[in-house]
Amino acid sequence: MQEILSIFTELAVIVMSYLLGCVCFAYYMSSIVHKKDIRTIGSGNPGSSNIGRQFGVLWFIPVLLLDALKGFLVVIFLNYFDFDTWVKLISMLAVIIGHIWPFQLSFNGGKGLATVMGVALGFNYFIVLGCAIIAGVFYMLISKSNAGLLVSVFFGPIFVWILGYSYEEIIVFMIIAAVVIFAHRNNILSFLNSGIKK
């Protein structure tokens, strides 16, 4: 009975992580405050970048921080209550998936970068520091902030490996990187096409 209860609790934590990820702050803030559906204006993406472009930096910053907070809180919660590693890793992935594919918005959410940043910060802040340096260097080279951030996501699993984490943890960060890159596939294609045209 105790084992069944433990499994139920672990599954509940994973589901709650996904549901927390589904809270789309850009969508709710634009709908409640500005009476506009962020999915119908600008790029149509309900994330911090689009709300920043439409309503200004004062909306970009809180949405960015709140999206990051979702990932950070999941990791801190799991560490505090000392859940098994597999629960922690799947929950980290679940909160990111929830942000990108929220069920209540027809699975059309943000791109996941801020939430990944929050997850990495809770996991080990050196990962965020390393990725920030990579993003900064790449930005100086091509003056494209989003491209720099995407490249830094690719380096995330490498930093996890350098820091000596297990193969399971490295693999999950590789999956996270793949998920984020997939969510940005249209941006990547657009960037590559613009480079070819030049």
MDTraj code that builds the backbone (N, CA, C; nanometers):
import mdtraj as md
import numpy as np

residues = "MET GLN GLU ILE LEU SER ILE PHE THR GLU LEU ALA VAL ILE VAL MET SER TYR LEU LEU GLY CYS VAL CYS PHE ALA TYR TYR MET SER SER ILE VAL HIS LYS LYS ASP ILE ARG THR ILE GLY SER GLY ASN PRO GLY SER SER ASN ILE GLY ARG GLN PHE GLY VAL LEU TRP PHE ILE PRO VAL LEU LEU LEU ASP ALA LEU LYS GLY PHE LEU VAL VAL ILE PHE LEU ASN TYR PHE ASP PHE ASP THR TRP VAL LYS LEU ILE SER MET LEU ALA VAL ILE ILE GLY HIS ILE TRP PRO PHE GLN LEU SER PHE ASN GLY GLY LYS GLY LEU ALA THR VAL MET GLY VAL ALA LEU GLY PHE ASN TYR PHE ILE VAL LEU GLY CYS ALA ILE ILE ALA GLY VAL PHE TYR MET LEU ILE SER LYS SER ASN ALA GLY LEU LEU VAL SER VAL PHE PHE GLY PRO ILE PHE VAL TRP ILE LEU GLY TYR SER TYR GLU GLU ILE ILE VAL PHE MET ILE ILE ALA ALA VAL VAL ILE PHE ALA HIS ARG ASN ASN ILE LEU SER PHE LEU ASN SER GLY ILE LYS LYS".split()
xyz = np.array([
    [0.0836, -0.1211, 0.0000],
    [0.0000, 0.0000, 0.0000],
    [0.0874, 0.1266, 0.0000],
    [0.1922, 0.1230, 0.0818],
    [0.2830, 0.2363, 0.0902],
    [0.3524, 0.2623, -0.0433],
    [0.3886, 0.1520, -0.1110],
    [0.4558, 0.1647, -0.2407],
    [0.3621, 0.2239, -0.3456],
    [0.2357, 0.1814, -0.3434],
    [0.1360, 0.2349, -0.4368],
    [0.1158, 0.3846, -0.4132],
    [0.1084, 0.4235, -0.2855],
    [0.0909, 0.5641, -0.2494],
    [0.2100, 0.6472, -0.2956],
    [0.3288, 0.5890, -0.2827],
    [0.4501, 0.6584, -0.3249],
    [0.4507, 0.6808, -0.4764],
    [0.4132, 0.5780, -0.5517],
    [0.4073, 0.5897, -0.6980],
    [0.3028, 0.6933, -0.7397],
    [0.1877, 0.6907, -0.6713],
    [0.0808, 0.7869, -0.6998],
    [0.1298, 0.9297, -0.6763],
    [0.2015, 0.9493, -0.5650],
    [0.2551, 1.0823, -0.5323],
    [0.3533, 1.1289, -0.6387],
    [0.4400, 1.0384, -0.6831],
    [0.5392, 1.0727, -0.7848],
    [0.4736, 1.1094, -0.9173],
    [0.3729, 1.0330, -0.9556],
    [0.3014, 1.0627, -1.0796],
    [0.2258, 1.1951, -1.0681],
    [0.1702, 1.2208, -0.9487],
    [0.0973, 1.3460, -0.9261],
    [0.1909, 1.4662, -0.9391],
    [0.3135, 1.4524, -0.8897],
    [0.4119, 1.5604, -0.8985],
    [0.4460, 1.5888, -1.0448],
    [0.4610, 1.4841, -1.1239],
    [0.4919, 1.5007, -1.2667],
    [0.3770, 1.5726, -1.3385],
    [0.2538, 1.5300, -1.3088],
    [0.1365, 1.5925, -1.3706],
    [0.1250, 1.7388, -1.3277],
    [0.1475, 1.7653, -1.1977],
    [0.1401, 1.9031, -1.1490],
    [0.2487, 1.9911, -1.2121],
    [0.3634, 1.9315, -1.2400],
    [0.4698, 2.0066, -1.3073],
    [0.4249, 2.0479, -1.4468],
    [0.3620, 1.9541, -1.5171],
    [0.3096, 1.9869, -1.6502],
    [0.2041, 2.0974, -1.6409],
    [0.1131, 2.0856, -1.5448],
    [0.0055, 2.1841, -1.5305],
    [0.0600, 2.3221, -1.4944],
    [0.1640, 2.3250, -1.4119],
    [0.2268, 2.4534, -1.3793],
    [0.2873, 2.5144, -1.5049],
    [0.3492, 2.4304, -1.5862],
    [0.4051, 2.4787, -1.7121],
    [0.2994, 2.5356, -1.8040],
    [0.1776, 2.4837, -1.7941],
    [0.0672, 2.5291, -1.8805],
    [0.0196, 2.6708, -1.8500],
    [0.0580, 2.7236, -1.7340],
    [0.0179, 2.8609, -1.6995],
    [0.0937, 2.9563, -1.7908],
    [0.0231, 3.0099, -1.8880],
    [0.0838, 3.0953, -1.9916],
    [0.0635, 3.2421, -1.9526],
    [0.1640, 3.2996, -1.8889],
    [0.1517, 3.4344, -1.8350],
    [0.1323, 3.5394, -1.9439],
    [0.1971, 3.5218, -2.0577],
    [0.1811, 3.6186, -2.1666],
    [0.0356, 3.6224, -2.2138],
    [-0.0239, 3.5068, -2.2264],
    [-0.1628, 3.4987, -2.2725],
    [-0.2577, 3.5624, -2.1713],
    [-0.2435, 3.5259, -2.0439],
    [-0.3373, 3.5756, -1.9427],
    [-0.3186, 3.7243, -1.9152],
    [-0.1939, 3.7708, -1.9157],
    [-0.1706, 3.9136, -1.8932],
    [-0.2265, 3.9978, -2.0072],
    [-0.2029, 3.9540, -2.1309],
    [-0.2529, 4.0307, -2.2456],
    [-0.4052, 4.0264, -2.2511],
    [-0.4639, 3.9130, -2.2141],
    [-0.6099, 3.8991, -2.2178],
    [-0.6774, 3.9805, -2.1083],
    [-0.6200, 3.9761, -1.9873],
    [-0.6831, 4.0432, -1.8731],
    [-0.6565, 4.1931, -1.8743],
    [-0.5307, 4.2322, -1.8967],
    [-0.4933, 4.3744, -1.8869],
    [-0.5221, 4.4499, -2.0160],
    [-0.4837, 4.3922, -2.1299],
    [-0.4960, 4.4624, -2.2572],
    [-0.6187, 4.4204, -2.3392],
    [-0.6898, 4.3202, -2.2890],
    [-0.8102, 4.2702, -2.3582],
    [-0.7786, 4.2233, -2.5008],
    [-0.6594, 4.1686, -2.5192],
    [-0.6194, 4.1182, -2.6497],
    [-0.5633, 3.9771, -2.6356],
    [-0.5897, 3.8971, -2.7352],
    [-0.5340, 3.7617, -2.7393],
    [-0.3963, 3.7700, -2.8047],
    [-0.2916, 3.7468, -2.7272],
    [-0.1552, 3.7591, -2.7770],
    [-0.1288, 3.6657, -2.8949],
    [-0.2097, 3.5606, -2.9068],
    [-0.1912, 3.4641, -3.0158],
    [-0.2388, 3.5177, -3.1506],
    [-0.3089, 3.6317, -3.1472],
    [-0.3630, 3.6876, -3.2720],
    [-0.2899, 3.8138, -3.3165],
    [-0.1857, 3.8526, -3.2426],
    [-0.1112, 3.9732, -3.2783],
    [0.0383, 3.9427, -3.2818],
    [0.1111, 4.0264, -3.3528],
    [0.2552, 4.0070, -3.3621],
    [0.2901, 3.8739, -3.4270],
    [0.3815, 3.8024, -3.3641],
    [0.4238, 3.6715, -3.4155],
    [0.3212, 3.5629, -3.3871],
    [0.2247, 3.5950, -3.2994],
    [0.1235, 3.4959, -3.2628],
    [0.1688, 3.4015, -3.1541],
    [0.2912, 3.4190, -3.1070],
    [0.3440, 3.3316, -3.0024],
    [0.3124, 3.3879, -2.8639],
    [0.2497, 3.3089, -2.7770],
    [0.2166, 3.3570, -2.6422],
    [0.3354, 3.3445, -2.5469],
    [0.4392, 3.4212, -2.5762],
    [0.5591, 3.4172, -2.4932],
    [0.6082, 3.5564, -2.4603],
    [0.7165, 3.5630, -2.3843],
    [0.7680, 3.6918, -2.3372],
    [0.8159, 3.7817, -2.4510],
    [0.8773, 3.7231, -2.5540],
    [0.9293, 3.8048, -2.6645],
    [0.8174, 3.8783, -2.7369],
    [0.7097, 3.8068, -2.7666],
    [0.5989, 3.8683, -2.8401],
    [0.5267, 3.9732, -2.7567],
    [0.5039, 3.9433, -2.6289],
    [0.4338, 4.0419, -2.5452],
    [0.5218, 4.1648, -2.5250],
    [0.6548, 4.1449, -2.5247],
    [0.7463, 4.2584, -2.5135],
    [0.7413, 4.3457, -2.6371],
    [0.7360, 4.2814, -2.7537],
    [0.7292, 4.3580, -2.8788],
    [0.5977, 4.4335, -2.8916],
    [0.4900, 4.3758, -2.8410],
    [0.3586, 4.4375, -2.8565],
    [0.3287, 4.5443, -2.7518],
    [0.3713, 4.5207, -2.6275],
    [0.3310, 4.6100, -2.5177],
    [0.4473, 4.6736, -2.4421],
    [0.5699, 4.6421, -2.4821],
    [0.6853, 4.7076, -2.4205],
    [0.7603, 4.6219, -2.3202],
    [0.8779, 4.6729, -2.2839],
    [0.9684, 4.5984, -2.1962],
    [0.9104, 4.5763, -2.0572],
    [0.8208, 4.6657, -2.0126],
    [0.7609, 4.6501, -1.8802],
    [0.6709, 4.5263, -1.8720],
    [0.6330, 4.4739, -1.9876],
    [0.5571, 4.3486, -1.9903],
    [0.6473, 4.2309, -2.0217],
    [0.7525, 4.2568, -2.0975],
    [0.8478, 4.1501, -2.1311],
    [0.9156, 4.0953, -2.0057],
    [0.9641, 4.1845, -1.9196],
    [1.0427, 4.1418, -1.8034],
    [0.9623, 4.0553, -1.7060],
    [0.8429, 4.0991, -1.6612],
    [0.7685, 4.0131, -1.5671],
    [0.7278, 3.8791, -1.6268],
    [0.6899, 3.8773, -1.7551],
    [0.6523, 3.7504, -1.8180],
    [0.7738, 3.6586, -1.8267],
    [0.8884, 3.7135, -1.8650],
    [1.0117, 3.6354, -1.8717],
    [1.0451, 3.5744, -1.7354],
    [1.0380, 3.6574, -1.6300],
    [1.0725, 3.6108, -1.4960],
    [0.9724, 3.5070, -1.4443],
    [0.8450, 3.5286, -1.4713],
    [0.7430, 3.4338, -1.4256],
    [0.7535, 3.3004, -1.4992],
    [0.7824, 3.3062, -1.6288],
    [0.8014, 3.1823, -1.7049],
    [0.9233, 3.1057, -1.6528],
    [1.0290, 3.1785, -1.6201],
    [1.1483, 3.1146, -1.5637],
    [1.1191, 3.0585, -1.4244],
    [1.0383, 3.1318, -1.3483],
    [1.0054, 3.0901, -1.2116],
    [0.9360, 2.9549, -1.2095],
    [0.8553, 2.9272, -1.3096],
    [0.7859, 2.7979, -1.3165],
    [0.8862, 2.6828, -1.3129],
    [0.9857, 2.6911, -1.3988],
    [1.0874, 2.5859, -1.4028],
    [1.1700, 2.5804, -1.2758],
    [1.2050, 2.6974, -1.2236],
    [1.2869, 2.7048, -1.1024],
    [1.2149, 2.6422, -0.9827],
    [1.0873, 2.6752, -0.9664],
    [1.0108, 2.6243, -0.8526],
    [0.9974, 2.4721, -0.8552],
    [0.9792, 2.4163, -0.9744],
    [0.9669, 2.2701, -0.9853],
    [1.0926, 2.2021, -0.9329],
    [1.2093, 2.2496, -0.9759],
    [1.3358, 2.1885, -0.9340],
    [1.3590, 2.2080, -0.7841],
    [1.3333, 2.3273, -0.7337],
    [1.3530, 2.3557, -0.5909],
    [1.2603, 2.2688, -0.5065],
    [1.1350, 2.2543, -0.5488],
    [1.0376, 2.1719, -0.4769],
    [1.0841, 2.0263, -0.4702],
    [1.1270, 1.9736, -0.5835],
    [1.1703, 1.8342, -0.5902],
    [1.2971, 1.8111, -0.5085],
    [1.3874, 1.9070, -0.5087],
    [1.5095, 1.8950, -0.4277],
    [1.4769, 1.9010, -0.2789],
    [1.3860, 1.9899, -0.2424],
    [1.3516, 2.0082, -0.1013],
    [1.2907, 1.8814, -0.0417],
    [1.2026, 1.8167, -0.1188],
    [1.1369, 1.6959, -0.0682],
    [1.2108, 1.5680, -0.1100],
    [1.3270, 1.5853, -0.1716],
    [1.4171, 1.4736, -0.2014],
    [1.3504, 1.3604, -0.2798],
    [1.2855, 1.3968, -0.3886],
    [1.2259, 1.2953, -0.4755],
    [1.3361, 1.2207, -0.5504],
    [1.3010, 1.1018, -0.5977],
    [1.3967, 1.0231, -0.6748],
    [1.4411, 1.1007, -0.7983],
    [1.5594, 1.0685, -0.8464],
    [1.6159, 1.1391, -0.9617],
    [1.5257, 1.1302, -1.0840],
    [1.4662, 1.0132, -1.1071],
    [1.3829, 0.9976, -1.2276],
    [1.2605, 1.0878, -1.2220],
    [1.2048, 1.1068, -1.1009],
    [1.0887, 1.1956, -1.0851],
    [1.1305, 1.3394, -1.1131],
    [1.2457, 1.3759, -1.0604],
    [1.2984, 1.5105, -1.0797],
    [1.3209, 1.5397, -1.2280],
    [1.3829, 1.4460, -1.2976],
    [1.4165, 1.4683, -1.4382],
    [1.2920, 1.4750, -1.5268],
    [1.1967, 1.3838, -1.5031],
    [1.0739, 1.3852, -1.5835],
    [0.9917, 1.5097, -1.5531],
    [0.9896, 1.5524, -1.4279],
    [0.9150, 1.6732, -1.3902],
    [0.9758, 1.7973, -1.4538],
    [1.1091, 1.8024, -1.4607],
    [1.1767, 1.9136, -1.5290],
    [1.1337, 1.9200, -1.6744],
    [1.1296, 1.8057, -1.7374],
    [1.0866, 1.7992, -1.8777],
    [0.9387, 1.8338, -1.8898],
    [0.8592, 1.7899, -1.7926],
    [0.7138, 1.8115, -1.7967],
    [0.6767, 1.9589, -1.7889],
    [0.7449, 2.0352, -1.7039],
    [0.7103, 2.1774, -1.6907],
    [0.7445, 2.2529, -1.8189],
    [0.8514, 2.2117, -1.8865],
    [0.8886, 2.2743, -2.0142],
    [0.7879, 2.2377, -2.1228],
    [0.7496, 2.1099, -2.1281],
    [0.6495, 2.0651, -2.2252],
    [0.5172, 2.1365, -2.2016],
    [0.4813, 2.1556, -2.0750],
    [0.3580, 2.2270, -2.0429],
    [0.3601, 2.3700, -2.0932],
    [0.4761, 2.4349, -2.0830],
    [0.4884, 2.5725, -2.1310],
    [0.4750, 2.5798, -2.2833],
    [0.5366, 2.4842, -2.3520],
    [0.5353, 2.4856, -2.4989],
    [0.4029, 2.4345, -2.5554],
    [0.3455, 2.3311, -2.4902],
    [0.2213, 2.2703, -2.5378],
    [0.1166, 2.2652, -2.4271],
    [0.0616, 2.3817, -2.3875],
    [-0.0415, 2.3841, -2.2824],
    [-0.1758, 2.3330, -2.3358],
    [-0.2355, 2.2417, -2.2642],
    [-0.3591, 2.1787, -2.3130],
    [-0.4729, 2.2783, -2.3286],
    [-0.4808, 2.3787, -2.2383],
    [-0.5939, 2.4709, -2.2396],
    [-0.5860, 2.5731, -2.3521],
    [-0.4691, 2.5826, -2.4159],
    [-0.4523, 2.6745, -2.5290],
    [-0.4331, 2.5963, -2.6583],
    [-0.4986, 2.4816, -2.6642],
    [-0.4915, 2.3950, -2.7831],
    [-0.3471, 2.3565, -2.8161],
    [-0.2667, 2.3394, -2.7093],
    [-0.1269, 2.2962, -2.7224],
    [-0.0425, 2.3945, -2.8040],
    [-0.0768, 2.5232, -2.7900],
    [-0.0025, 2.6287, -2.8595],
    [0.0482, 2.7298, -2.7575],
    [0.1703, 2.7053, -2.7060],
    [0.2246, 2.7911, -2.6018],
    [0.3492, 2.8648, -2.6439],
    [0.4319, 2.8985, -2.5462],
    [0.5554, 2.9707, -2.5733],
    [0.6623, 2.8781, -2.6304],
    [0.7825, 2.9333, -2.6449],
    [0.8915, 2.8573, -2.7065],
    [0.9804, 2.7862, -2.6039],
    [0.9654, 2.8214, -2.4763],
    [1.0302, 2.7425, -2.3717],
    [1.1641, 2.7905, -2.3191],
    [1.2252, 2.8913, -2.3802],
    [1.3590, 2.9324, -2.3381],
    [1.3636, 2.9805, -2.1930],
    [1.2673, 3.0629, -2.1535],
    [1.2673, 3.1161, -2.0172],
    [1.2472, 3.0053, -1.9146],
    [1.1567, 2.9130, -1.9438],
    [1.1303, 2.8031, -1.8504],
    [1.2511, 2.7105, -1.8398],
    [1.3186, 2.6876, -1.9515],
    [1.4426, 2.6090, -1.9493],
    [1.5474, 2.6790, -1.8637],
    [1.5559, 2.8098, -1.8763],
    [1.6502, 2.8874, -1.7968],
    [1.6216, 2.8694, -1.6471],
    [1.4925, 2.8709, -1.6115],
    [1.4546, 2.8516, -1.4719],
    [1.4888, 2.7123, -1.4221],
    [1.4641, 2.6116, -1.5053],
    [1.4978, 2.4734, -1.4703],
    [1.6487, 2.4605, -1.4486],
    [1.7267, 2.5139, -1.5416],
    [1.8726, 2.5048, -1.5320],
    [1.9254, 2.5793, -1.4093],
    [1.8640, 2.6931, -1.3785],
    [1.9060, 2.7716, -1.2622],
    [1.8826, 2.6934, -1.1333],
    [1.7683, 2.6259, -1.1249],
    [1.7394, 2.5451, -1.0069],
    [1.8268, 2.4215, -0.9987],
    [1.8634, 2.3683, -1.1149],
    [1.9448, 2.2471, -1.1220],
    [2.0898, 2.2767, -1.0833],
    [2.1478, 2.3757, -1.1482],
    [2.2845, 2.4187, -1.1177],
    [2.3087, 2.5508, -1.1898],
    [2.3288, 2.6570, -1.1130],
    [2.3384, 2.7902, -1.1745],
    [2.4596, 2.8050, -1.2658],
    [2.5594, 2.7158, -1.2517],
    [2.6749, 2.7220, -1.3413],
    [2.6354, 2.6928, -1.4866],
    [2.5294, 2.6134, -1.5040],
    [2.4803, 2.5844, -1.6389],
    [2.4291, 2.7135, -1.7037],
    [2.3521, 2.7890, -1.6269],
    [2.2982, 2.9162, -1.6766],
    [2.4114, 3.0143, -1.7049],
    [2.5097, 3.0182, -1.6168],
    [2.6235, 3.1085, -1.6347],
    [2.6997, 3.0740, -1.7630],
    [2.7253, 2.9445, -1.7830],
    [2.7959, 2.9012, -1.9033],
    [2.7182, 2.9318, -2.0295],
    [2.5880, 2.9042, -2.0251],
    [2.5030, 2.9305, -2.1423],
    [2.4930, 3.0798, -2.1708],
    [2.4904, 3.1610, -2.0640],
    [2.4830, 3.3066, -2.0820],
    [2.6088, 3.3585, -2.1515],
    [2.7240, 3.3029, -2.1167],
    [2.8495, 3.3433, -2.1801],
    [2.8481, 3.3054, -2.3283],
    [2.8031, 3.1825, -2.3571],
    [2.7942, 3.1367, -2.4964],
    [2.6994, 3.2267, -2.5756],
    [2.5818, 3.2567, -2.5171],
    [2.4840, 3.3417, -2.5850],
    [2.5409, 3.4809, -2.6107],
    [2.6144, 3.5341, -2.5109],
    [2.6728, 3.6666, -2.5250],
    [2.7776, 3.6725, -2.6361],
    [2.8625, 3.5706, -2.6418],
    [2.9653, 3.5639, -2.7457],
    [2.9012, 3.5544, -2.8839],
    [2.7984, 3.4678, -2.8945],
    [2.7322, 3.4489, -3.0233],
    [2.6606, 3.5767, -3.0667],
    [2.6021, 3.6481, -2.9694],
    [2.5349, 3.7745, -3.0017],
    [2.6337, 3.8775, -3.0553],
    [2.7526, 3.8819, -2.9958],
    [2.8545, 3.9768, -3.0428],
    [2.9008, 3.9445, -3.1843],
    [2.8933, 3.8159, -3.2197],
    [2.9388, 3.7736, -3.3521],
    [2.8375, 3.8046, -3.4614],
    [2.7064, 3.7811, -3.4318],
    [2.6066, 3.7987, -3.5379],
    [2.4929, 3.8939, -3.5023],
    [2.4947, 3.9492, -3.3799],
    [2.3925, 4.0466, -3.3365],
    [2.2503, 3.9910, -3.3443],
    [2.2355, 3.8618, -3.3136],
    [2.1037, 3.7985, -3.3088],
    [2.0867, 3.7334, -3.1722],
    [2.0102, 3.7973, -3.0831],
    [1.9977, 3.7477, -2.9465],
    [1.9311, 3.6109, -2.9395],
    [1.8225, 3.5917, -3.0165],
    [1.7518, 3.4633, -3.0127],
    [1.8397, 3.3493, -3.0632],
    [1.9171, 3.3771, -3.1685],
    [2.0076, 3.2749, -3.2216],
    [2.1117, 3.2376, -3.1175],
    [2.1630, 3.3382, -3.0473],
    [2.2611, 3.3127, -2.9426],
    [2.2042, 3.2276, -2.8303],
    [2.0804, 3.2542, -2.7925],
    [2.0151, 3.1768, -2.6867],
    [1.9941, 3.0326, -2.7300],
    [1.9559, 3.0129, -2.8553],
    [1.9349, 2.8768, -2.9054],
    [2.0659, 2.7980, -2.9083],
    [2.1726, 2.8628, -2.9472],
    [2.3036, 2.7975, -2.9465],
    [2.3429, 2.7609, -2.8037],
    [2.3140, 2.8492, -2.7099],
    [2.3478, 2.8220, -2.5698],
    [2.2693, 2.7027, -2.5158],
    [2.1451, 2.6837, -2.5629],
    [2.0655, 2.5674, -2.5224],
    [2.1338, 2.4392, -2.5689],
    [2.1906, 2.4437, -2.6874],
    [2.2642, 2.3286, -2.7410],
    [2.3819, 2.2927, -2.6507],
    [2.4457, 2.3937, -2.5909],
    [2.5605, 2.3705, -2.5040],
    [2.5204, 2.3272, -2.3629],
    [2.3912, 2.3410, -2.3274],
    [2.3454, 2.3031, -2.1942],
    [2.3872, 2.1626, -2.1527],
    [2.3563, 2.0604, -2.2333],
    [2.3962, 1.9236, -2.1968],
    [2.5475, 1.9069, -2.1836],
    [2.6236, 1.9844, -2.2594],
    [2.7699, 1.9773, -2.2508],
    [2.8164, 2.0260, -2.1134],
    [2.7556, 2.1343, -2.0648],
    [2.7906, 2.1844, -1.9317],
    [2.7491, 2.0848, -1.8234],
    [2.6349, 2.0189, -1.8425],
    [2.5904, 1.9169, -1.7465],
    [2.6933, 1.8038, -1.7402],
    [2.7465, 1.7666, -1.8563],
    [2.8493, 1.6625, -1.8635],
    [2.9792, 1.7086, -1.7964],
    [3.0205, 1.8327, -1.8243],
    [3.1435, 1.8869, -1.7653],
    [3.1344, 1.8911, -1.6128],
    [3.0149, 1.9208, -1.5622],
    [2.9950, 1.9308, -1.4174],
    [2.9863, 1.7945, -1.3495],
    [2.9918, 1.6874, -1.4283],
    [3.0019, 1.5538, -1.3709],
    [2.8719, 1.4865, -1.3326],
    [2.7634, 1.5269, -1.3949],
    [2.6349, 1.4641, -1.3645],
    [2.6222, 1.3290, -1.4343],
    [2.5197, 1.2546, -1.3958],
    [2.5004, 1.1190, -1.4483],
    [2.4569, 1.1221, -1.5942],
    [2.4689, 1.0065, -1.6589],
    [2.4268, 0.9957, -1.7990],
    [2.2772, 1.0219, -1.8132],
    [2.1983, 0.9803, -1.7127],
    [2.0542, 1.0044, -1.7176],
    [2.0247, 1.1540, -1.7211],
    [2.0967, 1.2298, -1.6390],
    [2.0757, 1.3749, -1.6330],
    [2.1229, 1.4423, -1.7620],
    [2.2339, 1.3943, -1.8159],
    [2.2828, 1.4485, -1.9428],
    [2.1823, 1.4230, -2.0546],
    [2.1282, 1.3009, -2.0582],
    [2.0310, 1.2642, -2.1626],
    [1.9059, 1.3503, -2.1533],
    [1.8573, 1.3747, -2.0311],
    [1.7373, 1.4576, -2.0148],
    [1.7635, 1.6002, -2.0625],
    [1.8811, 1.6539, -2.0347],
    [1.9132, 1.7881, -2.0840],
    [1.9285, 1.7889, -2.2355],
    [1.9718, 1.6774, -2.2919],
    [1.9760, 1.6662, -2.4382],
    [1.8348, 1.6669, -2.4956],
    [1.7427, 1.5975, -2.4274],
    [1.6030, 1.5947, -2.4713],
    [1.5425, 1.7347, -2.4594],
    [1.5719, 1.8032, -2.3484],
    [1.5227, 1.9394, -2.3285],
    [1.5719, 2.0306, -2.4411],
    [1.6996, 2.0191, -2.4743],
    [1.7561, 2.1001, -2.5830],
    [1.6862, 2.0696, -2.7150],
    [1.6618, 1.9405, -2.7404],
    [1.5949, 1.9000, -2.8650],
    [1.4522, 1.9540, -2.8710],
    [1.3817, 1.9511, -2.7578],
    [1.2438, 2.0005, -2.7511],
    [1.2395, 2.1502, -2.7811],
    [1.3314, 2.2256, -2.7199],
    [1.3343, 2.3709, -2.7406],
    [1.3711, 2.4051, -2.8848],
    [1.4686, 2.3343, -2.9390],
    [1.5079, 2.3582, -3.0778],
    [1.3927, 2.3250, -3.1727],
    [1.3199, 2.2172, -3.1421],
    [1.2026, 2.1822, -3.2237],
    [1.0964, 2.2919, -3.2155],
    [1.0758, 2.3469, -3.0961],
    [0.9768, 2.4539, -3.0784],
    [1.0160, 2.5790, -3.1566],
    [1.1458, 2.5960, -3.1801],
    [1.1963, 2.7130, -3.2532],
    [1.2275, 2.6820, -3.3996],
    [1.1799, 2.5700, -3.4490],
    [1.2184, 2.5251, -3.5838],
    [1.1878, 2.6298, -3.6914],
    [1.0744, 2.6977, -3.6808],
    [1.0401, 2.7988, -3.7813],
    [1.1355, 2.9181, -3.7751],
    [1.1730, 2.9577, -3.6523],
    [1.2688, 3.0671, -3.6356],
    [1.4048, 3.0294, -3.6934],
    [1.4440, 2.9041, -3.6716],
    [1.5734, 2.8570, -3.7207],
    [1.5748, 2.8566, -3.8737],
    [1.4670, 2.8061, -3.9318],
    [1.4569, 2.8023, -4.0792],
    [1.4588, 2.9425, -4.1377],
    [1.3885, 3.0346, -4.0707],
    [1.3854, 3.1741, -4.1159],
    [1.5239, 3.2359, -4.1094],
    [1.5957, 3.2081, -4.0001],
    [1.7316, 3.2612, -3.9835],
    [1.8253, 3.2052, -4.0912],
    [1.8149, 3.0750, -4.1164],
    [1.9000, 3.0123, -4.2171],
    [1.8686, 3.0649, -4.3569],
    [1.7398, 3.0824, -4.3857],
    [1.6987, 3.1337, -4.5172],
    [1.7470, 3.2772, -4.5392],
    [1.7414, 3.3565, -4.4335],
    [1.7877, 3.4958, -4.4446],
    [1.9370, 3.4989, -4.4701],
    [2.0107, 3.4032, -4.4100],
    [2.1538, 3.3953, -4.4324],
    [2.1866, 3.3536, -4.5732],
    [2.1067, 3.2608, -4.6268],
    [2.1281, 3.2132, -4.7643],
    [2.1010, 3.3246, -4.8652],
    [1.9945, 3.4020, -4.8391],
    [1.9561, 3.5107, -4.9301],
    [2.0642, 3.6188, -4.9371],
    [2.1330, 3.6357, -4.8231],
    [2.2402, 3.7355, -4.8218],
    [2.3584, 3.6879, -4.9065],
])
top = md.Topology()
chain = top.add_chain()
for i, resn in enumerate(residues, 1):
    res = top.add_residue(resn, chain, resSeq=i)
    for name in ("N", "CA", "C"):
        top.add_atom(name, md.element.get_by_symbol(name[0]), res)
traj = md.Trajectory(xyz[None], top)
